[in-house]
Amino acid sequence: MKRVLILSVLLSSLVLQGCGFVAGAAIGGTAGYLLSEEGYDVQSPVTKE
């Protein structure tokens, strides 16, 4: 029983980390798109045309 509990905690933490990564990537992509619409060139460093 204890083994199943530990395994379920590990699996749920991996799933939640994956969701956090996807959400962060989506936010970064949206920010890049909005900056490009405003005339900024999204690269390192961010510059305005």
MOPAC internal coordinates of N, CA, C and O (Angstrom, degrees):
PM7 1SCF
backbone

  N    0.0000 0     0.00 0     0.00 0    0    0    0
  C    1.4528 1     0.00 0     0.00 0    1    0    0
  C    1.5275 1   110.94 1     0.00 0    2    1    0
  O    1.2310 1   120.79 1   137.30 1    3    2    1
  N    1.3286 1   116.10 1   -42.70 1    3    2    1
  C    1.4595 1   119.82 1  -179.73 1    5    3    2
  C    1.5261 1   111.17 1   -65.77 1    6    5    3
  O    1.2310 1   121.14 1   144.73 1    7    6    5
  N    1.3260 1   115.42 1   -35.27 1    7    6    5
  C    1.4666 1   120.31 1   179.50 1    9    7    6
  C    1.5291 1   111.14 1   -64.84 1   10    9    7
  O    1.2310 1   120.34 1   139.71 1   11   10    9
  N    1.3255 1   116.95 1   -40.29 1   11   10    9
  C    1.4661 1   122.01 1   178.92 1   13   11   10
  C    1.5264 1   109.90 1   -65.52 1   14   13   11
  O    1.2310 1   120.34 1   140.03 1   15   14   13
  N    1.3209 1   116.95 1   -39.97 1   15   14   13
  C    1.4626 1   120.81 1   179.38 1   17   15   14
  C    1.5264 1   111.01 1   -64.04 1   18   17   15
  O    1.2310 1   120.07 1   135.78 1   19   18   17
  N    1.3246 1   117.47 1   -44.22 1   19   18   17
  C    1.4678 1   121.33 1   179.48 1   21   19   18
  C    1.5218 1   110.23 1   -64.60 1   22   21   19
  O    1.2310 1   120.41 1   137.24 1   23   22   21
  N    1.3176 1   116.83 1   -42.76 1   23   22   21
  C    1.4575 1   120.67 1   179.24 1   25   23   22
  C    1.5241 1   111.64 1   -63.57 1   26   25   23
  O    1.2310 1   120.10 1   138.75 1   27   26   25
  N    1.3270 1   117.42 1   -41.25 1   27   26   25
  C    1.4667 1   119.78 1   179.71 1   29   27   26
  C    1.5257 1   111.19 1   -67.75 1   30   29   27
  O    1.2310 1   119.65 1   144.56 1   31   30   29
  N    1.3194 1   118.27 1   -35.44 1   31   30   29
  C    1.4657 1   120.73 1   176.97 1   33   31   30
  C    1.5275 1   110.37 1   -66.13 1   34   33   31
  O    1.2310 1   120.26 1   137.12 1   35   34   33
  N    1.3211 1   117.10 1   -42.88 1   35   34   33
  C    1.4683 1   120.20 1   178.76 1   37   35   34
  C    1.5226 1   111.99 1   -63.64 1   38   37   35
  O    1.2310 1   120.42 1   136.37 1   39   38   37
  N    1.3165 1   116.80 1   -43.63 1   39   38   37
  C    1.4647 1   120.10 1  -179.74 1   41   39   38
  C    1.5244 1   111.54 1   -66.23 1   42   41   39
  O    1.2310 1   120.25 1   139.53 1   43   42   41
  N    1.3301 1   117.12 1   -40.47 1   43   42   41
  C    1.4645 1   118.99 1  -179.89 1   45   43   42
  C    1.5266 1   111.02 1   -67.88 1   46   45   43
  O    1.2310 1   119.81 1   145.53 1   47   46   45
  N    1.3368 1   117.96 1   -34.47 1   47   46   45
  C    1.4632 1   119.16 1   178.05 1   49   47   46
  C    1.5255 1   110.87 1   -68.13 1   50   49   47
  O    1.2310 1   120.04 1   144.29 1   51   50   49
  N    1.3282 1   117.53 1   -35.71 1   51   50   49
  C    1.4630 1   119.91 1   177.23 1   53   51   50
  C    1.5195 1   111.48 1   -66.36 1   54   53   51
  O    1.2310 1   120.27 1   140.19 1   55   54   53
  N    1.3170 1   117.09 1   -39.81 1   55   54   53
  C    1.4671 1   121.21 1   178.76 1   57   55   54
  C    1.5208 1   110.19 1   -65.00 1   58   57   55
  O    1.2310 1   120.17 1   136.40 1   59   58   57
  N    1.3256 1   117.27 1   -43.60 1   59   58   57
  C    1.4649 1   120.17 1  -179.03 1   61   59   58
  C    1.5217 1   111.71 1   -66.87 1   62   61   59
  O    1.2310 1   119.69 1   144.43 1   63   62   61
  N    1.3134 1   118.20 1   -35.57 1   63   62   61
  C    1.4609 1   120.50 1   176.81 1   65   63   62
  C    1.5194 1   110.42 1   -65.91 1   66   65   63
  O    1.2310 1   120.35 1   141.14 1   67   66   65
  N    1.3164 1   116.93 1   -38.86 1   67   66   65
  C    1.4543 1   120.61 1   178.23 1   69   67   66
  C    1.5209 1   111.71 1   -63.86 1   70   69   67
  O    1.2310 1   120.56 1   140.04 1   71   70   69
  N    1.3298 1   116.54 1   -39.96 1   71   70   69
  C    1.4615 1   120.86 1   178.73 1   73   71   70
  C    1.5257 1   110.69 1   -65.57 1   74   73   71
  O    1.2310 1   120.87 1   141.21 1   75   74   73
  N    1.3237 1   115.94 1   -38.79 1   75   74   73
  C    1.4661 1   119.87 1   177.61 1   77   75   74
  C    1.5220 1   111.64 1   -63.96 1   78   77   75
  O    1.2310 1   120.43 1   141.09 1   79   78   77
  N    1.3226 1   116.78 1   -38.91 1   79   78   77
  C    1.4617 1   120.74 1   178.20 1   81   79   78
  C    1.5194 1   111.15 1   -65.15 1   82   81   79
  O    1.2310 1   120.43 1   136.72 1   83   82   81
  N    1.3134 1   116.79 1   -43.28 1   83   82   81
  C    1.4679 1   121.10 1  -179.96 1   85   83   82
  C    1.5282 1   110.28 1   -65.02 1   86   85   83
  O    1.2310 1   120.28 1   138.15 1   87   86   85
  N    1.3280 1   117.07 1   -41.85 1   87   86   85
  C    1.4622 1   120.34 1   179.16 1   89   87   86
  C    1.5269 1   110.63 1   -64.83 1   90   89   87
  O    1.2310 1   119.96 1   139.28 1   91   90   89
  N    1.3198 1   117.67 1   -40.72 1   91   90   89
  C    1.4646 1   120.79 1   177.63 1   93   91   90
  C    1.5159 1   112.39 1   -64.55 1   94   93   91
  O    1.2310 1   120.39 1   140.25 1   95   94   93
  N    1.3183 1   116.86 1   -39.75 1   95   94   93
  C    1.4627 1   120.59 1   177.56 1   97   95   94
  C    1.5214 1   111.04 1   -65.56 1   98   97   95
  O    1.2310 1   120.25 1   141.34 1   99   98   97
  N    1.3294 1   117.12 1   -38.66 1   99   98   97
  C    1.4622 1   120.85 1   178.94 1  101   99   98
  C    1.5253 1   110.94 1   -66.01 1  102  101   99
  O    1.2310 1   120.32 1   138.63 1  103  102  101
  N    1.3136 1   116.99 1   -41.37 1  103  102  101
  C    1.4638 1   120.47 1   179.08 1  105  103  102
  C    1.5244 1   110.22 1   -65.95 1  106  105  103
  O    1.2310 1   120.38 1   137.83 1  107  106  105
  N    1.3280 1   116.88 1   -42.17 1  107  106  105
  C    1.4660 1   119.90 1   177.95 1  109  107  106
  C    1.5157 1   112.82 1   -63.52 1  110  109  107
  O    1.2310 1   120.59 1   139.98 1  111  110  109
  N    1.3213 1   116.48 1   -40.02 1  111  110  109
  C    1.4639 1   120.07 1   178.29 1  113  111  110
  C    1.5133 1   112.12 1   -66.11 1  114  113  111
  O    1.2310 1   120.62 1   139.12 1  115  114  113
  N    1.3166 1   116.42 1   -40.88 1  115  114  113
  C    1.4595 1   120.77 1   178.53 1  117  115  114
  C    1.5212 1   110.85 1   -64.86 1  118  117  115
  O    1.2310 1   120.38 1   137.76 1  119  118  117
  N    1.3232 1   116.87 1   -42.24 1  119  118  117
  C    1.4654 1   120.04 1   178.77 1  121  119  118
  C    1.5211 1   110.77 1   -63.09 1  122  121  119
  O    1.2310 1   120.05 1   137.94 1  123  122  121
  N    1.3206 1   117.51 1   -42.06 1  123  122  121
  C    1.4621 1   120.81 1   177.77 1  125  123  122
  C    1.5122 1   112.32 1   -62.55 1  126  125  123
  O    1.2310 1   120.31 1   139.49 1  127  126  125
  N    1.3202 1   117.02 1   -40.51 1  127  126  125
  C    1.4584 1   121.12 1   178.94 1  129  127  126
  C    1.5223 1   111.12 1   -65.08 1  130  129  127
  O    1.2310 1   120.77 1   134.66 1  131  130  129
  N    1.3347 1   116.14 1   -45.34 1  131  130  129
  C    1.4623 1   119.62 1  -179.48 1  133  131  130
  C    1.5286 1   111.09 1   -65.75 1  134  133  131
  O    1.2310 1   119.87 1   142.10 1  135  134  133
  N    1.3177 1   117.86 1   -37.90 1  135  134  133
  C    1.4654 1   120.37 1   177.33 1  137  135  134
  C    1.5266 1   111.14 1   -66.25 1  138  137  135
  O    1.2310 1   120.21 1   142.44 1  139  138  137
  N    1.3353 1   117.20 1   -37.56 1  139  138  137
  C    1.4625 1   118.78 1   179.67 1  141  139  138
  C    1.5233 1   111.32 1   -68.01 1  142  141  139
  O    1.2310 1   119.90 1   148.83 1  143  142  141
  N    1.3342 1   117.80 1   -31.17 1  143  142  141
  C    1.4600 1   120.23 1   176.16 1  145  143  142
  C    1.5268 1   111.84 1   -68.02 1  146  145  143
  O    1.2310 1   120.19 1   151.14 1  147  146  145
  N    1.3283 1   117.25 1   -28.86 1  147  146  145
  C    1.4612 1   122.21 1   179.69 1  149  147  146
  C    1.5304 1   112.63 1   -83.51 1  150  149  147
  O    1.2310 1   120.35 1   176.75 1  151  150  149
  N    1.3421 1   116.93 1    -3.25 1  151  150  149
  C    1.4503 1   120.04 1   177.50 1  153  151  150
  C    1.5165 1   114.37 1   101.64 1  154  153  151
  O    1.2310 1   119.68 1  -174.88 1  155  154  153
  N    1.3128 1   118.22 1     5.12 1  155  154  153
  C    1.4566 1   121.09 1   178.58 1  157  155  154
  C    1.5209 1   109.82 1   -86.45 1  158  157  155
  O    1.2310 1   120.76 1   -35.86 1  159  158  157
  N    1.3148 1   116.15 1   144.14 1  159  158  157
  C    1.4519 1   122.15 1   176.60 1  161  159  158
  C    1.5249 1   106.76 1   -96.41 1  162  161  159
  O    1.2310 1   120.50 1   -64.78 1  163  162  161
  N    1.3189 1   116.65 1   115.22 1  163  162  161
  C    1.4522 1   120.59 1  -173.76 1  165  163  162
  C    1.5229 1   108.84 1   -85.51 1  166  165  163
  O    1.2310 1   121.17 1   -77.90 1  167  166  165
  N    1.2997 1   115.38 1   102.10 1  167  166  165
  C    1.4598 1   124.05 1   175.32 1  169  167  166
  C    1.5136 1   106.64 1  -156.97 1  170  169  167
  O    1.2310 1   119.95 1     8.54 1  171  170  169
  N    1.2897 1   117.71 1  -171.46 1  171  170  169
  C    1.4467 1   119.77 1  -179.46 1  173  171  170
  C    1.5310 1   108.29 1  -108.16 1  174  173  171
  O    1.2310 1   117.25 1   -66.28 1  175  174  173
  N    1.2723 1   122.83 1   113.72 1  175  174  173
  C    1.4512 1   129.66 1    -4.73 1  177  175  174
  C    1.5271 1   111.60 1   -81.99 1  178  177  175
  O    1.2310 1   120.33 1   -16.58 1  179  178  177
  N    1.3094 1   116.98 1   163.42 1  179  178  177
  C    1.4670 1   122.49 1  -179.87 1  181  179  178
  C    1.5133 1   108.17 1   -72.61 1  182  181  179
  O    1.2310 1   120.71 1   -52.34 1  183  182  181
  N    1.3255 1   116.24 1   127.66 1  183  182  181
  C    1.4623 1   121.16 1   179.88 1  185  183  182
  C    1.5266 1   109.36 1  -126.59 1  186  185  183
  O    1.2310 1   120.74 1   -19.98 1  187  186  185
  N    1.3201 1   116.19 1   160.02 1  187  186  185
  C    1.4566 1   120.41 1   176.37 1  189  187  186
  C    1.5204 1   108.53 1  -107.96 1  190  189  187
  O    1.2310 1   120.98 1   -44.07 1  191  190  189
  N    1.3195 1   115.72 1   135.93 1  191  190  189
  C    1.4827 1   121.07 1  -178.30 1  193  191  190
  C    1.5120 1   111.23 1   -72.28 1  194  193  191
  O    1.2310 1   120.10 1   180.00 1  195  194  193

